[in-house]
């Protein structure tokens, strides 16, 4: 995904978290569309253009890219604690 490296997307402009919408789940700014909904469509192999055409015509390609970037940053900052197996 070269566009992840080449584009700078400001998360604060595209992704918001508000305790009053979807129990504080991250949503695309200006909508009540959870990031998770978009990621599930991507997981199903649906193209960005098709997501906009068939599901969320109010979104832009940059909104969808922001969802992916949000999760990439979330995983990159995640601290993983490994537990040793007990014998």
Secondary structure as a PSIPRED ss2 file (coil, helix, strand):
# PSIPRED VFORMAT (PSIPRED V4.0)

   1 X C   1.000  0.000  0.000
   2 X H   0.000  1.000  0.000
   3 X H   0.000  1.000  0.000
   4 X H   0.000  1.000  0.000
   5 X H   0.000  1.000  0.000
   6 X H   0.000  1.000  0.000
   7 X C   1.000  0.000  0.000
   8 X C   1.000  0.000  0.000
   9 X C   1.000  0.000  0.000
  10 X C   1.000  0.000  0.000
  11 X H   0.000  1.000  0.000
  12 X H   0.000  1.000  0.000
  13 X H   0.000  1.000  0.000
  14 X H   0.000  1.000  0.000
  15 X E   0.000  0.000  1.000
  16 X E   0.000  0.000  1.000
  17 X E   0.000  0.000  1.000
  18 X C   1.000  0.000  0.000
  19 X C   1.000  0.000  0.000
  20 X C   1.000  0.000  0.000
  21 X C   1.000  0.000  0.000
  22 X H   0.000  1.000  0.000
  23 X H   0.000  1.000  0.000
  24 X H   0.000  1.000  0.000
  25 X C   1.000  0.000  0.000
  26 X E   0.000  0.000  1.000
  27 X E   0.000  0.000  1.000
  28 X E   0.000  0.000  1.000
  29 X C   1.000  0.000  0.000
  30 X C   1.000  0.000  0.000
  31 X C   1.000  0.000  0.000
  32 X C   1.000  0.000  0.000
  33 X C   1.000  0.000  0.000
  34 X E   0.000  0.000  1.000
  35 X H   0.000  1.000  0.000
  36 X H   0.000  1.000  0.000
  37 X H   0.000  1.000  0.000
  38 X H   0.000  1.000  0.000
  39 X H   0.000  1.000  0.000
  40 X H   0.000  1.000  0.000
  41 X H   0.000  1.000  0.000
  42 X H   0.000  1.000  0.000
  43 X H   0.000  1.000  0.000
  44 X C   1.000  0.000  0.000
  45 X C   1.000  0.000  0.000
  46 X C   1.000  0.000  0.000
  47 X C   1.000  0.000  0.000
  48 X H   0.000  1.000  0.000
  49 X H   0.000  1.000  0.000
  50 X H   0.000  1.000  0.000
  51 X H   0.000  1.000  0.000
  52 X H   0.000  1.000  0.000
  53 X H   0.000  1.000  0.000
  54 X H   0.000  1.000  0.000
  55 X H   0.000  1.000  0.000
  56 X C   1.000  0.000  0.000
  57 X C   1.000  0.000  0.000
  58 X C   1.000  0.000  0.000
  59 X C   1.000  0.000  0.000
  60 X C   1.000  0.000  0.000
  61 X H   0.000  1.000  0.000
  62 X H   0.000  1.000  0.000
  63 X H   0.000  1.000  0.000
  64 X H   0.000  1.000  0.000
  65 X H   0.000  1.000  0.000
  66 X H   0.000  1.000  0.000
  67 X H   0.000  1.000  0.000
  68 X H   0.000  1.000  0.000
  69 X H   0.000  1.000  0.000
  70 X H   0.000  1.000  0.000
  71 X H   0.000  1.000  0.000
  72 X H   0.000  1.000  0.000
  73 X H   0.000  1.000  0.000
  74 X H   0.000  1.000  0.000
  75 X H   0.000  1.000  0.000
  76 X H   0.000  1.000  0.000
  77 X H   0.000  1.000  0.000
  78 X C   1.000  0.000  0.000
  79 X C   1.000  0.000  0.000
  80 X C   1.000  0.000  0.000
  81 X C   1.000  0.000  0.000
  82 X C   1.000  0.000  0.000
  83 X C   1.000  0.000  0.000
  84 X C   1.000  0.000  0.000
  85 X C   1.000  0.000  0.000
  86 X C   1.000  0.000  0.000
  87 X C   1.000  0.000  0.000
